[in-house]
């Protein structure tokens, strides 16, 4: 009887050891698949800012990996008047095999200028990437001097990376 229990115990340990070995092998395979997938889908690639680009396309058209600019307008309240603020964004875009479309991959620069007889000075901006990389929300901050008064202003505008290779 002791031998029977000993044999069952040893068989149980061997079986558990094989199961743990199989689990380790499965985890190793899963990690390898994730790493290969990351390489295939562009995770860990250098920023497009350091790659060889062929200039900025003012029309908003983009190539599989490119830099594109777009100017959009919004209005700002300056005292009793409303002025137009022109915000120009220069963005890095990249084609995503996963999403089968162009997506934003970085911001190169944001600049702005205002209409009217006052003076606009941009003091900063912040960016937020939303919609799985399709949209940047840009918040521009600045000071507008008009009729001897200076107004501190902050406004947001969205830039959209279209699937048809343009920025809107």
Secondary structure, 3 states (H helix, E strand, C coil): CHHHHHHHHHHHHHHHHHHHHHHHHHHHHHHHHHHHHHHHCCCCCCCHHHCCCCCCECCCCCCCEEEEEEEEEEEEEECCEEEEEEEEEEEEEEEECCCCEEEEEEEEEEEEEECCCCEEEEEEEEEEEEHHHCEEEEEEEEEEEECCEEEEEEEEEEEEECCCCCEC
